Amino acid sequence: MHPLHSLTLLGLLVSFLQAASEWPPGPGAVLVPQEPDDELTAMMAQIDPARIEAIITKLVSFGTRNTMSNQTDPLRGIGAARDWIASEMQSFAATSGGRMTVANSEVPSYVQAPTGSIIQKTVISNVVATLKGSTDPNRIYVVSGHYDSRVTDVTNFLSDSPGADDDGSGVAVAMELARVMANHTSVATMMFAAVAGEEQGLFGSAFMAATLKNASADVQGMLNNDIVGSSTGDDGTTDPFNIRMFAQGVPTTETLSQIDSRVDIGAENDSRIRQLGRFIVEVASNAVTQMNVQMVYRPDRFLRGGDHESFIANGYPAVRFTEPHENFAHQHQDVRVVNGVQFGDLTEFCDFEFNARVARVNGVALWSLAQAPGTPKGLTLDTSVLTNNSTLTWTNDPAAAGYEVVWRATEDAFWTHVVPVGKVTKTTILLSKDNAQFGVRAVGANGFKSPAAFPFTD
Ligand SMILES: [Zn+2]
């Protein structure tokens, strides 16, 4: 292990222990983060910075990937990029023994009428590789990046618009994970997506999320990667071992009466989105990823937007990864030199090693989600009697080998304690529901653990 990295991990452990409150006293052991197993570790070692560089270089070579750019020219425009991503995904699927599929004749698409910054009728196409789960195929996890790009004027579909970091880097994450996971067998289904129309208003991801919702798909987690390719900000700060993860609190879909109920029980910090975020921090900050995941309690960057929000708008938990120190001279800019300063989203500003570590964070999280049982459903906390104990009840999942209650002091950011309770659907914990937050997670026969459920329906 790199000495700098072991220091980083030690610092993480120390700060984690310091963050965990001493009060209240309660049952169980201190929660030890789940480690990647041998198969996952070997898979993550195959993620290759050189391949990420090659993907980004190829995407940039299409000149512009503006959503309204040419869709039939084989060399220039978003159509050429779409076809190249699809053919790459199909080559990965060919190694999967038939379990990974990519729409063959044409990728999922629809015609968007002019609206806002879509100034002409435009076909919006997503490229999606689906690796079907072996035993729980109806449960789905999604990883995505957007393959469209832009310059200063979002309607400019003619000028060169390299989009190396925004968002060639995110597409490279989805493609590299599809490649290394294609010939492995997972319990649940994973979708590796490159979506379009992000810059004009999240059109591709909205189409994908709505399509899944209309099919009543059980999407239990979505990881959006948007601007994950550089470790250096415009103030010169270099921060190669931290990745920022935006995790919204109260879901956008919640009604006022649901928010009232949420406030009544102090669940503002315990949405499914936050539980997904906590899970990712727990499983993906380690020696395999060589990264620390920094969860930010915000939907996205201030007043901007990302493809995870399309999934949240359809009731699905979703988070966004973005490099923590951005350089805004390299985003949404015409390629030009001003006073000796190079503007534009060029490949030369990318850090492919950093991008590869972000891919490993996504890979460890995605695989750990897809190998575990689903998040427990129907969890309730009994409030009918006045007692200093807490009784939790949930729905049985035949795929779970057992369950664990997790808890933390109300002001702690992460689950700190774990109480194994066996293969039951009801348990009483000797700790007052007025003093702590409780969750329940499922454990598979393979040892993989689900994100925690919280006793509130969202
Ligand atoms: Zn973007």
Boltz pocket constraint, residues with backbone or C-beta under 6 A from the ligand:
constraints:
  - pocket:
      binder: B
      contacts: [[A, 146], [A, 166], [A, 167], [A, 198], [A, 226], [A, 227]]
      max_distance: 6.0
